[in-house]
Amino acid sequence: MNTTPVWPEVFLGAFYAIRERLGQVLQLSDCREHWIQAELSLYAWQHGYPDIWTSGKAGGRTKVDLYTEDLDMAAEVKCLGDVSFAKCLMGKGMGETRAVLREDGDGRLWFPQVDSGESVVWSVFADLRRLQRMVGVRNKFLVLVIAKDYVAETEMGEVLRRLRLSEEEWSLELKSATVRIWRIE
């Protein structure tokens, strides 16, 4: 391919292509994100886009879920839903997390500026911070797959659906999930 890919379109195309199988995979444990990463990589390869590598150190520096060797793109992938633990958002309980989230005029929830020295564990916020700290990567994205768990909406699910991580957002509604992609600066 001779032109620079528009990465959100590549990701959305991949999710649309795997939409039927995604519903089954979302019912599994401990493999969902890795499967999604592999499918995004395979889609790029099959459609002539630059190779997307998984779970490596982009530019030999920062571990990231997806990246291209030329550092045109790096992305983190999270797969959560109504039944996910609250700590998956920010490494804290829901009460602490809700206390720091800020609502905008559209009813969406934003992470505020949090102390950069604050330690966060495996979470959406940790991935966001990792991407924000990366230098030398032209396009950085956080991909959130929100599983439709077919249970009553929980507070966790409500927060996930209202979450906004940047002004540049792409979204795809599928039968089994909502996919949100944000460009991270």
For each residue, the residues with C-beta under 8 A, 3 or more apart:
1: 5 48 49 50
2:
3:
4: 72
5: 1 9 10 44 49 50 72 73
6: 9 10
7: 10 11 73 75 139 141
8: 11 12 141 170 181 183
9: 5 6 12 13
10: 5 6 7 13 14 40 43 44 47 49
11: 7 8 14 15 40 75 141 143 170 179 181
12: 8 9 15 16 170 172 179 181
13: 9 10 16 17 43 47
14: 10 11 17 18 39 40 43 44
15: 11 12 18 19 22 145 172 174 179
16: 12 13 19 172 174
17: 13 14 39 43
18: 14 15 21 22 36 39 43
19: 15 16 22 23 174 175 176
20: 23
21: 18 24 25
22: 15 18 19 25 26 36 145 174 176 177
23: 19 20 26 27 174 175 176 177
24: 21 27 28
25: 21 22 28 31 32 35 36
26: 22 23 32 79 81 145 147 176 177
27: 23 24
28: 24 25 31 32 35
29: 32
30:
31: 25 28 34 35
32: 25 26 28 29 35 36 79 145
33: 36 37 65 77 78 79
34: 31 37 38 54 55
35: 25 28 31 32 38 39
36: 18 22 25 32 33 39 40 77 79 143 145
37: 33 34 40 41 54 55 65 66 77
38: 34 35 41 42 54
39: 14 17 18 35 36 42 43
40: 10 11 14 36 37 43 44 52 66 77 143
41: 37 38 44 45 51 52 53 54 66
42: 38 39 45 46
43: 10 13 14 17 18 39 40 46 47 49
44: 5 10 14 40 41 47 49 50 51 52
45: 41 42 49 51 52
46: 42 43
47: 10 13 43 44
48: 1
49: 1 5 10 43 44 45 52
50: 1 5 44 68 69 70 72 73
51: 41 44 45 68 69
52: 40 41 44 45 49 66 67 68 73
53: 41 56 66 67 68 69
54: 34 37 38 41 65 66
55: 34 37 63 65
56: 53 63 64 67
57: 60 61 62 63 64
58: 61 62 63 64 67 71 74 134 137
59: 62 67 71 136 137
60: 57
61: 57 58 134
62: 57 58 59 74 130 133 134
63: 55 56 57 58 130
64: 56 57 58 67 74 75 76 130 131 134
65: 33 37 54 55 75 76 77 127
66: 37 40 41 52 53 54 73 74 75 76 77
67: 52 53 56 58 59 64 71 73 74 75 137
68: 50 51 52 53 71 72 73 74
69: 50 51 53
70: 50
71: 58 59 67 68 74 136 137 138
72: 4 5 50 68 137 138 139
73: 5 7 50 52 66 67 68 137 138 139 140 141
74: 58 62 64 66 67 68 71 131 134 137 139 140 141
75: 7 11 64 65 66 67 131 140 141 142 143
76: 64 65 66 127 128 130 131 141 142 143
77: 33 36 37 40 65 66 143 145
78: 33 88 124 127 142 143 144 145
79: 26 32 33 36 144 145 147
80: 84 88 89 124 144 145 146 147 156 160
81: 26 84 146 147 148 149 156 157 160
82: 147 149 151 152 153 154 156 157 160
83: 149 151 154 156
84: 80 81 88 156 160
85: 88 156
86: 89 92 93 94 97 155 156
87: 90 91 92 93 121 123
88: 78 80 84 85 122 123 124 156
89: 80 86 92 94 97 123 124 125 156 159 160 163
90: 87 96 97 100 111 120 123 124 125
91: 87 119 120 121 122 123 125 126
92: 86 87 89 96 97
93: 86 87 96 97
94: 86 89 97 98 155 156 159
95: 98 99
96: 90 92 93 99 100
97: 86 89 90 92 93 94 100 101 159
98: 94 95 101 155 159
99: 95 96
100: 90 96 97 111 112 114
101: 97 98 109 110 111 112 159
102: 109 110 111 112
103: 107 108 109 110
104: 107 108 109 110 164
105:
106: 164
107: 103 104 162
108: 103 104 162 163 164
109: 101 102 103 104 159 162 163 164
110: 101 102 103 104 163 164 165
111: 90 100 101 102 114 125 128 165
112: 100 101 102
113:
114: 100 111 118 125
115: 118
116: 129
117:
118: 114 115
119: 91
120: 90 91 123 125 126 129
121: 87 91 126
122: 88 91 126
123: 87 88 89 90 91 120 126 127
124: 78 80 88 89 90 127 128 142 144 163 165
125: 89 90 91 111 114 120 128 129
126: 91 120 121 122 123 129 130
127: 65 76 78 123 124 130 131 142
128: 76 111 124 125 131 132 142 165 184
129: 116 120 125 126 132 133
130: 62 63 64 76 126 127 133 134
131: 64 74 75 76 127 128 134 140 141 142 184
132: 128 129 140 184 185
133: 62 129 130
134: 58 61 62 64 74 130 131 137 140
135:
136: 59 71
137: 58 59 67 71 72 73 74 134 140
138: 71 72 73
139: 7 72 73 74 183
140: 73 74 75 131 132 134 137 183 184 185
141: 7 8 11 73 74 75 76 131 181 182 183 184
142: 75 76 78 124 127 128 131 165 181 182 184
143: 11 36 40 75 76 77 78 179 180 181
144: 78 79 80 124 160 163 165 179 180 181 182
145: 15 22 26 32 36 77 78 79 80 177 178 179
146: 80 81 157 160 161 177 178 179 180
147: 26 79 80 81 82 176 177
148: 81 175 176 177 178
149: 81 82 83 157
150:
151: 82 83 154
152: 82
153: 82 157 158
154: 82 83 151 157 158
155: 86 94 98 158 159
156: 80 81 82 83 84 85 86 88 89 94 159 160
157: 81 82 146 149 153 154 160 161
158: 153 154 155 161 162
159: 89 94 97 98 101 109 155 156 162 163
160: 80 81 82 84 89 144 146 156 157 163
161: 146 157 158 178
162: 107 108 109 158 159
163: 89 108 109 110 124 144 159 160 180
164: 104 106 108 109 110 169 182
165: 110 111 124 128 142 144 169 182 184
166: 169 182 183 184 185
167:
168: 182 183
169: 164 165 166 180 181 182 183
170: 8 11 12 180 181 182
171: 178 179 180 181
172: 12 15 16 178 179
173: 178
174: 15 16 19 22 23 177 178 179
175: 19 23 148
176: 19 22 23 26 147 148
177: 22 23 26 145 146 147 148 174
178: 145 146 148 161 171 172 173 174
179: 11 12 15 143 144 145 146 171 172 174
180: 143 144 146 163 169 170 171
181: 8 11 12 141 142 143 144 169 170 171
182: 141 142 144 164 165 166 168 169 170
183: 8 139 140 141 166 168 169
184: 128 131 132 140 141 142 165 166
185: 132 140 166
